[in-house]
Amino acid sequence: MTVTILFASLFLFLLLGIPIVASIGAATLLTMYFTTTLPLTIIAQKAFSALDSFPLLAIPFFMLAGLLMGKAGVSQRLLNLATILVGWMVGGLAMVTVLACMFFAAISGSGPATVAAIGSFMIPTMREKGYNEGFAGALTAAAGSIGVLIPPSIPFVIYGVIGGVSVGGMFLAGIIPGVILGIGLMVVSYFIAKKKDYKPEKVINLTFKEVLKALYDAKWALLIPVIILGGIYGGVFSPTEAAVVAVVYSLIIGLFVHKELSLTDLYDCFKQTVIINTITMIIISFSITMSYIMIVEQIPGTIASFIMGLSNSPIVILLIINVLLLIVGMFFDTISALVVLTPILLPIVTAVGIDPMHFGVIMVANLAIGFITPPLGANLYVASSVSGIKVEKITRGIMPFLLSLIICLLVITFVPILSTWLPGLMQ
């Protein structure tokens, strides 16, 4: 009864077009009213206390650091480096887009932010060079999904907090899977570019000297992940403190090194951070309240028993969970899905011997695909917004990239060493 009311009302509210925060809150309220004797005031209490978490402070600081770096001229320098490395290939601009998104992912920690930063440069450039605009928008939207896997990653912070898993360990666990997703997108881009006869952007005589020069120009951006991960695993600071260090570093680079960060830019970055973080924290607070009600009503145990009743095989269980997460990603934003589903699914996978860090990567990789699957598809809308291309055209071009990401997801799922090797080296 409780499960039926909770999830039926939640999906009904979503189908009616009610914002996801209000849908989660209203579904929780209805469930409490009809199935429990708990006072309704507990919703406000749990929503408030859910935010009393030091690790969650990393989220706004990583957001701010990414925005500051975007305004500080970092994006263009990363694009120049990517052009030197892969611009000479068939479909060079497509390759540059993917590699630049991978570089920027190591700064922003956000999928939509990566699309906005790189797409504003690359989508218009690809259109000018004769690339199909649907292809250009779809590729950028898909490549932006890597932003939540390559550290620092905001979803990894949330998963670590909810699941009691090391955030620093999750950052390391996401590096190789993030690179795999990028390679998968580049392979698809190569074959499409070859079929469509998309030429290299320009003929580049790639020399060691040119690579070194491009690396030197982008050195301040490339140092960020080194500082963050090195500081965390060197015992210098925690992941939350690393986020603050990233902000201070970004300010120094933007104001005193590149000197491209104006006071207006500073105001815009702080304003966007406040707006985005406010929305994020409201979602987290109500999602944790829903999770609390599910735990009180023993819903996770019921769902776990059902899934375990289908099979005891880790392979079958992971396949079922992958399908579930892909569907959830179509309707839920990443943060809500992580907060609601982590307490349900994590006990199931640990019971069959799956490493929590490996499962965290699987969850985030699944939900990253949700960034490009309608009707939610946040990256599709961001790519449309920065390029002026209709969402319908971008959606039509997304299918080959979606298939590539799903194939990479299966590799990540069933080859756990890809996620556990780097964290294992640091233990």
C-alpha positions in Angstrom: 0.0 0.0 0.0 2.7 2.4 1.0 4.8 1.7 -2.1 1.8 2.1 -4.3 0.7 5.5 -2.9 4.3 6.8 -2.9 5.4 5.9 -6.4 1.9 6.2 -8.1 1.4 9.7 -6.7 5.0 10.7 -7.6 4.7 9.6 -11.2 1.2 11.2 -11.5 2.5 14.5 -10.3 5.4 14.3 -12.8 3.1 13.5 -15.7 1.0 16.5 -14.8 4.0 18.7 -15.3 4.5 19.6 -11.6 8.2 20.5 -10.8 10.1 17.5 -9.5 10.8 19.1 -6.1 7.1 19.8 -5.5 6.3 16.3 -6.8 8.6 14.6 -4.4 7.4 16.7 -1.5 3.7 16.2 -2.3 4.1 12.4 -2.8 5.9 12.2 0.6 3.1 14.2 2.3 0.4 12.0 0.8 2.2 8.8 1.8 2.7 10.0 5.4 -0.9 11.2 5.7 -2.5 7.9 4.5 -0.1 5.2 5.7 1.7 6.4 8.8 1.0 8.0 12.1 4.0 10.2 11.9 3.4 14.0 12.4 3.5 15.9 9.1 5.9 18.4 10.6 8.6 15.8 10.3 8.8 16.7 6.6 10.1 20.1 7.4 12.4 18.8 10.2 14.0 16.2 8.0 14.3 18.5 5.0 16.2 21.0 7.2 18.4 18.5 9.1 19.3 16.8 5.8 21.3 19.8 4.8 23.3 19.8 8.0 26.2 18.0 6.4 29.8 19.2 6.0 30.5 17.1 2.9 27.5 18.7 1.1 29.3 22.1 1.2 31.6 20.7 -1.5 28.7 21.1 -4.0 28.4 24.9 -4.1 32.1 25.4 -4.0 32.8 23.0 -7.0 29.9 24.7 -8.8 31.5 28.1 -8.2 35.0 26.9 -9.2 33.7 25.6 -12.5 31.9 28.8 -13.3 34.9 30.9 -12.4 37.2 28.8 -14.6 34.7 29.1 -17.4 34.9 32.9 -17.2 38.6 33.0 -16.7 39.6 32.0 -20.3 40.2 28.4 -19.4 37.8 27.0 -21.9 39.6 28.5 -24.9 43.0 27.3 -23.8 41.6 23.7 -23.3 40.1 23.9 -26.8 43.5 24.9 -28.2 45.1 22.0 -26.5 42.4 19.6 -27.7 42.9 21.0 -31.3 46.6 20.3 -31.2 46.1 16.7 -30.0 43.1 15.5 -32.1 42.2 18.3 -34.6 44.2 16.7 -37.4 41.9 13.6 -37.4 38.9 12.9 -39.6 36.1 14.9 -38.1 38.7 16.9 -36.2 36.2 19.4 -34.7 34.1 16.5 -33.4 37.1 15.0 -31.8 38.1 18.4 -30.3 34.7 18.8 -28.8 34.8 15.4 -27.0 38.3 15.9 -25.7 37.6 19.5 -24.6 34.6 18.2 -22.7 36.8 15.7 -21.0 39.2 18.4 -20.0 36.5 20.7 -18.7 34.9 17.9 -16.8 38.0 17.9 -14.6 37.1 21.4 -13.6 33.3 21.7 -13.5 31.9 18.5 -12.0 28.7 19.1 -13.8 27.3 17.7 -17.1 25.1 20.8 -18.1 28.0 23.2 -17.1 30.3 21.3 -19.4 27.9 21.5 -22.3 27.4 25.2 -21.7 31.1 26.0 -21.5 32.3 24.0 -24.5 29.1 24.1 -26.6 29.0 27.9 -26.8 32.3 27.7 -28.7 32.2 24.4 -30.5 28.6 24.1 -31.8 28.7 27.4 -33.8 32.2 26.5 -35.1 31.1 23.0 -36.3 28.1 24.6 -38.0 30.3 27.1 -39.8 32.6 24.3 -41.0 29.7 22.4 -42.6 28.8 19.9 -39.9 25.2 18.9 -39.6 23.7 21.0 -36.7 21.8 18.1 -35.2 25.1 16.1 -35.1 27.0 19.1 -33.6 24.4 19.6 -30.9 23.9 15.9 -30.1 27.7 15.3 -29.9 28.2 18.2 -27.4 25.3 17.1 -25.3 26.6 13.5 -25.1 30.1 14.6 -24.4 28.9 16.8 -21.6 27.7 13.7 -19.8 31.3 12.9 -19.1 31.3 15.9 -16.7 29.8 13.9 -13.9 32.3 11.0 -14.1 35.7 12.6 -14.4 36.5 14.2 -11.0 35.6 16.4 -9.4 32.1 15.2 -9.7 29.1 16.6 -7.8 27.1 13.4 -8.1 30.0 11.5 -6.6 29.9 13.8 -3.6 26.2 13.1 -3.1 26.6 9.3 -3.5 29.5 9.3 -1.1 27.5 11.3 1.5 24.3 9.2 1.2 26.1 5.8 0.8 28.8 6.4 3.4 31.5 5.9 0.7 34.8 7.8 0.5 34.3 10.8 -1.8 38.0 10.9 -2.6 37.8 7.2 -3.6 34.8 7.9 -5.8 36.7 10.7 -7.6 39.5 8.2 -8.4 37.0 5.5 -9.4 35.4 7.7 -12.0 38.6 8.6 -14.0 39.0 5.5 -16.2 35.2 5.0 -16.8 35.0 8.7 -17.8 37.9 8.2 -20.3 36.2 5.1 -21.7 33.0 7.1 -22.3 35.0 9.8 -24.1 36.8 7.2 -26.3 33.5 5.6 -27.2 32.1 8.9 -28.4 35.2 9.7 -30.4 35.0 6.3 -32.1 31.4 7.0 -33.2 32.2 10.5 -34.2 35.1 9.2 -36.4 32.8 6.8 -38.4 30.1 9.4 -38.8 32.6 12.0 -39.9 34.1 9.6 -42.4 30.7 8.8 -43.8 29.7 12.5 -44.0 33.2 13.5 -45.2 33.8 16.0 -42.4 37.4 17.1 -43.0 40.0 17.9 -40.3 39.7 21.5 -39.1 43.1 22.1 -40.5 46.2 20.2 -41.3 48.4 20.3 -38.2 52.0 19.3 -38.3 52.0 17.7 -34.9 55.3 18.1 -33.2 56.5 17.6 -29.7 57.2 21.3 -29.5 53.7 22.3 -30.4 52.2 19.8 -27.9 54.4 21.2 -25.2 53.4 24.8 -26.0 49.7 23.9 -25.9 50.2 22.0 -22.6 52.1 25.0 -21.2 49.3 27.4 -22.2 46.7 25.2 -20.5 48.8 24.3 -17.5 46.8 26.3 -15.0 43.6 24.4 -15.9 45.3 21.0 -16.0 46.7 21.5 -12.5 43.2 21.7 -10.9 42.5 17.9 -10.8 46.2 17.3 -9.7 45.8 19.7 -6.8 42.4 18.3 -5.8 43.2 14.6 -6.0 46.8 15.1 -4.8 45.6 17.2 -1.8 42.9 14.7 -0.8 45.1 11.6 -1.1 48.1 13.4 0.3 46.1 14.1 3.5 46.4 17.8 3.0 42.6 18.5 2.9 39.2 16.8 2.7 37.1 16.8 -0.4 35.0 19.7 0.9 38.2 21.7 1.7 39.5 20.7 -1.8 36.4 22.4 -3.3 37.3 25.6 -1.4 40.9 25.4 -2.6 39.5 25.1 -6.1 37.6 28.3 -5.8 40.6 30.2 -4.4 42.7 28.8 -7.2 40.2 29.8 -9.8 40.0 33.3 -8.5 43.8 33.7 -8.5 44.0 32.3 -12.1 41.1 34.5 -13.4 42.1 37.8 -11.6 46.0 37.7 -11.5 47.2 35.1 -14.1 44.9 35.2 -17.1 43.4 38.6 -16.0 40.2 37.8 -17.9 37.9 37.7 -14.9 36.0 41.0 -14.4 34.0 42.2 -11.4 30.8 41.7 -13.5 31.9 38.1 -14.2 32.5 37.6 -10.5 29.0 38.8 -9.7 27.5 36.6 -12.4 29.3 33.5 -11.1 28.3 34.0 -7.5 24.7 34.8 -8.6 24.5 31.6 -10.7 26.0 29.5 -7.9 23.5 30.8 -5.4 20.6 30.1 -7.8 21.7 26.6 -8.9 22.8 25.6 -5.4 19.5 26.7 -3.9 17.6 24.5 -6.4 20.0 21.6 -5.8 19.7 21.8 -2.0 15.9 22.0 -2.0 15.9 18.8 -4.2 18.3 17.1 -1.9 16.4 18.0 1.3 13.0 16.7 0.0 14.6 13.7 -1.6 16.2 12.7 1.7 12.8 13.2 3.4 11.3 10.7 0.9 14.2 8.3 1.6 13.5 8.6 5.3 9.8 7.7 4.9 10.8 4.7 2.7 13.2 3.5 5.3 10.6 3.9 8.1 8.1 1.9 6.0 10.8 -0.7 5.1 10.4 -0.1 1.4 14.1 -0.7 0.6 13.9 -4.1 2.2 10.7 -5.0 0.2 12.3 -3.9 -3.1 15.5 -5.7 -2.2 13.6 -8.9 -1.4 11.8 -8.7 -4.7 14.9 -8.2 -6.8 16.8 -10.9 -4.9 13.9 -13.2 -5.5 14.3 -12.8 -9.2 17.9 -13.9 -9.1 21.0 -14.3 -6.8 23.3 -13.7 -9.8 25.3 -10.4 -9.6 25.2 -10.2 -13.4 21.4 -10.5 -13.6 20.9 -8.1 -10.7 23.2 -5.5 -12.3 21.4 -5.9 -15.6 18.0 -5.3 -13.8 19.4 -2.3 -12.0 20.9 -0.8 -15.2 17.6 -1.0 -16.9 15.9 0.6 -13.9 18.4 3.4 -13.7 18.2 4.1 -17.4 14.4 4.5 -17.1 14.7 6.6 -13.9 17.2 8.9 -15.7 14.7 9.7 -18.3 12.4 11.3 -15.7 14.5 12.2 -12.6 17.4 14.5 -12.3 20.6 12.9 -11.2 20.6 14.4 -7.7 17.0 13.2 -6.8 17.7 9.8 -8.3 20.9 9.3 -6.3 19.3 10.5 -3.0 16.2 8.3 -3.4 17.7 5.2 -4.9 21.1 4.8 -3.2 19.6 3.7 0.2 17.5 1.2 -1.8 20.0 -0.3 -4.2 23.3 -0.1 -2.4 22.3 -2.8 0.2 21.2 -5.1 -2.6 24.5 -5.0 -4.5 26.7 -5.2 -1.4 24.8 -8.3 -0.4 25.9 -10.0 -3.6 29.5 -8.9 -3.2 29.6 -5.8 -5.5 32.1 -3.1 -4.4 30.3 0.1 -3.3 32.7 2.3 -5.3 32.1 0.3 -8.4 28.4 0.5 -7.9 28.6 4.3 -7.4 30.3 4.6 -10.8 27.6 2.4 -12.4 24.8 4.6 -10.9 26.3 7.8 -12.0 27.2 6.5 -15.5 23.5 5.4 -15.9 22.2 8.7 -14.7 24.7 10.5 -16.9 23.0 8.9 -19.9 19.8 10.4 -18.5 21.3 13.8 -19.4 20.6 13.0 -23.1 17.4 11.0 -22.9 14.1 12.8 -23.2 11.8 13.9 -21.7 14.2 15.3 -19.0 17.5 15.3 -21.0 19.0 18.4 -19.4 22.1 18.4 -21.7 19.8 18.5 -24.8 18.1 21.6 -23.6 21.4 23.3 -22.6 22.9 22.5 -26.0 19.8 23.9 -27.7 20.0 27.0 -25.5 23.6 27.9 -26.3 23.4 27.1 -30.0 19.9 28.1 -31.0 19.3 24.6 -32.5 15.9 23.1 -31.9 15.8 20.4 -29.3 14.0 18.1 -31.8 17.0 18.2 -34.2 19.5 17.5 -31.5 17.3 14.6 -30.2 17.2 13.1 -33.7 21.0 13.1 -33.8 21.6 11.6 -30.4 20.9 7.9 -31.1 24.4 6.8 -32.2 26.0 8.5 -29.3 23.3 7.0 -26.9 24.1 3.5 -28.2 27.8 4.2 -27.7 27.3 5.3 -24.1 25.2 2.3 -23.3 27.8 -0.1 -24.7 30.5 1.7 -22.6 28.1 1.4 -19.6 28.0 -2.4 -20.0 31.8 -2.5 -20.2 32.1 -0.4 -17.0 29.4 -2.6 -15.3 30.9 -6.0 -16.0 34.6 -5.1 -15.8 34.8 -3.8 -12.2 38.6 -3.4 -12.2 38.1 -0.3 -14.4 36.5 1.4 -11.4 38.3 -0.2 -8.5 41.9 -0.3 -9.7 42.9 3.4 -9.0 41.2 3.6 -5.6 42.9 0.3 -4.7 46.3 1.7 -5.4 45.7 4.4 -2.8 44.7 2.0 0.0 
